[in-house]
């Protein structure tokens, strides 16, 4: 580790190195090398496999016994309402036809959102930056366009927020750091461009852990984000502000990023829906990276249908991001007079779907009883809707976790090395320590991890060949205490694979804190994923 740090020119403090050693990080490299040696030499690195070039229905990526993936999203009616009463519907799906008809004003919606932020954000700490003047100007513009009959779709005039990893022209984009505390970006991220094109009103940028490298809200520069249900508990991370802003009714949806669970974890802990799409479905142009091969962008919303509508607005290939793919959209264009977003009514129930339920989650500690009951309740709902539950052995879970953690660390360290050389002391202790720890691993370790990744991908595709979805808990229990991290053990698996996954609220545990189930589909099959998620939600 010292040799790698010296070679990279990183002026690491001896106390930081000693702390990493005391935490046993170098031992992980030894353990990983032993695991890699046990798998043999007949696998290639994952980045040579071309897996993400395969579209829906192709060999190894498509579905098994049920129908082929559809290119249109299901109709997802009656999205889950928030407990907070409002003079109009609490979801985008409910509001969109009213905005289109002129019965609800984008200006009123935006004024209400800004008032809630002003009233509540002193406690919530959900926003890094509030853009009141710009948001009101966008709302007035949306109102004029709708009045002229120029309705752009279901996000037109709807207040939303974006995580402060995403560039917005002429705003400071901190990435939750002191390093970029004064960095004014001169362009919009691709996702921001697409939100603007859809007519959404962006009211501000939300808090995150430093450089998004922590599955909790802890931030040494800007403070933590408490859980909306209990201020002594954490909102989760790293998209903590986005989850809290949606859960508190400040905005109708928000964008987050997910490298090891950072959309799904805070969504689960705050009681909202979080969707991580297939790797390559949404452009990350203009989004500060954490780990290039693990990063995903997606929505947090008040219901499954709202998540689908936001995802439909931001998805699609982008020549500025080579990771994106020209996959068929999962929400079709809306014919005149159809439902907002063009969602079509699905077949009744989930007849024909086969849902895999892992026999063993390979966790270090058992699920909390309430989390286990929540997972069982979600599985019963799927079964009652016509799905068939199939027990499945995914014995490589513990290996895939190691691959995800190592890949994240090495890619993050590679990205941050130039800034560590020049701004070492501007990093918070925890983020700095994690980046220093990544220098424990060698180039051979990283390549070994990519070989394991490819080997496990093949084994899981074989194990899931006749399955359509997987069902797992999203978290082993309720939200941890403030400043404590959540678990990535059940989420980072699907960043390593690039499969789409959604966190859906499913009951409550200790002190009424939210619990959630995680549903996972194979690449590009978000339509089926959303249909099953709606069953759990309902």
Helices and strands as residue ranges (DSSP letters): H 2-8, H 14-22, H 25-38, G 46-48, G 51-53, H 92-101, H 106-124, E 127-130, H 132-147, E 159-163, E 171-172, E 184-185, H 190-197, E 201-206, G 210-212, E 226-227, E 230-234, H 240-247, E 253-258, H 264-270, E 273-276, E 296-301, H 304-314, G 340-342, E 354-358, H 369-384, E 388-392, H 397-423, G 424-426, H 429-437, G 438-440, H 443-463, E 469-473, H 493-497, E 501-508, G 510-512, E 514-521, H 526-537
